[in-house]
């Protein structure tokens, strides 16, 4: 592990060009170019037609779009039948990929999906094949071409997902052809290879319990204490941290180093009075210099980038509507209440936090960090609690906000006492980031207060937190969690899957580290499609790939979380459940359009929701700029 002050080895994103070589469509070759992306578009176009010459000829020979559609449907039906033929020599798993690709292709060229999405991928392909680029309605990107290069190959069994495995070449793996101990030894050898790959990746992601990281953070703590003119004993007092939250740009710059662009955006955020704040404790988790890169996920959560500042500033007056991606205005039957499910409701008594996350779901209702007006009034609380008392179908109440973890002990006790008196409430969840941002809040007194209302067999108290990265896990966080566990209170984690924790096995490492300190992984949220945080977003294909190729290698107890997409106004859609979504279009910019079905599917008819995802190609470009090996991600195109 490098020392805390290290010369930067990160390459500028703009200084890297991603090129695809002819025989390795899935493995990108990174070359240093001019300070802008240089793309050989004609080469990608040539690769598209070479990926499946039959489709190319079919499109060229079709005089109209309608004829091209009919011909392509016939071709796809034939391709699907071929995988069931006796003389088909494809591996059975390759055949499964063919069937998936055929169904996706059929969906994409469906007229109804063209109407609903307002674009036609088939029209783009047809005109490209017939050299009618000038008549295209849209500019066709390399990301679009890459989607269809892979889809064209997929429908004829040339996805080559398994090309590096001897088992595909030989037909049946050794461990299945052998018997007894000999078979077991061969199987164990293969599993050892998988495990070695996991550990290789895990070593890339240190956590805050590593001895060297602990020492770095002692230095950071001392530097922050000196700046604030405080003593070491102050550090362990959560009220001191709340009083000394960093809310001024110049104060942040005094204790850590930032790139110039980020310094300017943080300064603009503060100057424009956007919600901004970082606890001294959380600031100590950042490396003094940004060059090491271990703390990238920590920094990214609280240091607003330029495009975020631009969007938040531009929509200051209409933010309550513009940024409400989940449509909470339309799912709030009473003030402070949100309800999207039959047995659950949310109550929001405190709409601020000790620090502000850039990608916060509720940034539209947070006025400022630690706003003195954040606590709901007595009348508002009484009305909200009365509403819950009158709806006895509700048994699970999530107390969130904002962050209710920084309410006073007295305020929390009053709330818990009121909820505990309702016979129909069997679980009270406390949604708080303070375990991550301010673990000293979890005093013995506060934990004892929680435990008073935890009655096994009658009523559960559970804590739901939000850790993003192993680098956030510290001895202080571990100790706070253990206080709760000793009182038999369960602690769960809701992760948000972003560009900052989506590298190979990065989230898998977090799961294992959370379990090590007593936290159960609970949900892994696909990044919400909020325009102000587009740079954080990850394609749905990546989160599905992670669940299958990385999380699946961990023991079951380490992968208890569910990958979900939050459908606006409706609620969570499980991303593992293929029957709950369909890929319906590839837009010219390379983004996929998904039709998400509501959780009520097969129970009651509720309309689906169309979602435009971020292009896979753009995401891979960003990973390449961060030094990732694109061959590690080559199967992403086949997760639909």
Beta strands, then each sheet from edge to edge (+ up, - down):
strand 1: 16-21
strand 2: 24-32
strand 3: 337-338
strand 4: 344-350
strand 5: 396-401
strand 6: 427-431
strand 7: 460-465
strand 8: 490-497
strand 9: 520-526
strand 10: 562-567
strand 11: 571-574
strand 12: 581-586
strand 13: 592-596
strand 14: 609-612
sheet 1: 1+ 2-
sheet 2: 3+ 4- 5- 6- 7- 8- 9- 10- 11+
sheet 3: 12+ 13- 14+
end
